Amino acid sequence: MAHSRTVHGFHGTRVHQVAAPNGAVLQVFATRNGTVEVHGPCADLHLAGVHAFVAALQDSAAEAAQLVAAEPKPDGTPDKPSPLVGCSPRARQAADAAMQASAAPTSAPNAEPVVCVWVDGGALGNPGLAGIGAVITRPDGTVVAEISQGIGWATNSMAEYRAVLAGLERARTLGARRVRVYAHSQLLVQQPRGTWRVKHPALQSLWAEVTQLIPTFEQVTFEHVPTKGNRHANRLAAQAMNAQDRPPVPPGSAGPA
């Protein structure tokens, strides 16, 4: 199913939806009595899913506090914390652990609020030894970080998705809140936008990781650029591909995607 961060729901509040790799959906929302409810089955989440779950908890907690503050109160009535309700003890423990893991400041002292992430990936043979390249820049073109990494045996499309994941993760460490992703692969632009379907099984899990990571930012956009406009990321990906030693017998698990 397509991932959607928020929809209008109970009592006019927003319902945050976090998709698990097995297709299960966790719903997180605030209530007018100051609580945050988590509905859904127990599910394992990838790292990107944990980030999305934490973001949903934080947003819903803030909304719950606003709802409580808006309600008239008797004089001298102290504010009460907003506990997690409507979920199993196991889910509550997972939420507590996720909140503790996110206790660090959300923005570094020298955070880059807006960054551009230029990505590319490729494989020698498709499938073959693959590498990813990503360049993180400021909007004025100043290079902030570079990524050049070999990822072993994969297809071109798998490598391109891995480049997006690496670029977005690096943007998070830089404290970015808004990200513009640039790629010369139409597939890598249209599938995250939801314009094209993701048919290949090997790409579906990578697409799910990308869509779960997107809500951890205020905004992420995907833009197509000509190949000549993405030469820096292409060069980094090529370096990563060529730096790897070829295995004696190529793995046969990955097919072209």
Secondary structure, 3 states (H helix, E strand, C coil): CCCCCEEECHHHCEEEEEECCCCCEEEEEECCCCCEEEECCCCCCCHHHHHHHHHHHHHHHHHHHHHHHHCCCCCCCCCCCCCEECCCHHHHHHHHHHHHHCCCCCCCCCCCCEEEEEEEEEEECCCEEEEEEEEEECCCCCEEEEEEEEEEEECHHHHHHHHHHHHHHHHHHCCCCEEEEEECCHHHHHHHHCCCCCCCHHHHHHHHHHHHHHHHCCEEEEEECCHHHHHHHHHHHHHHHHCCCCCCCCCCCCCCC
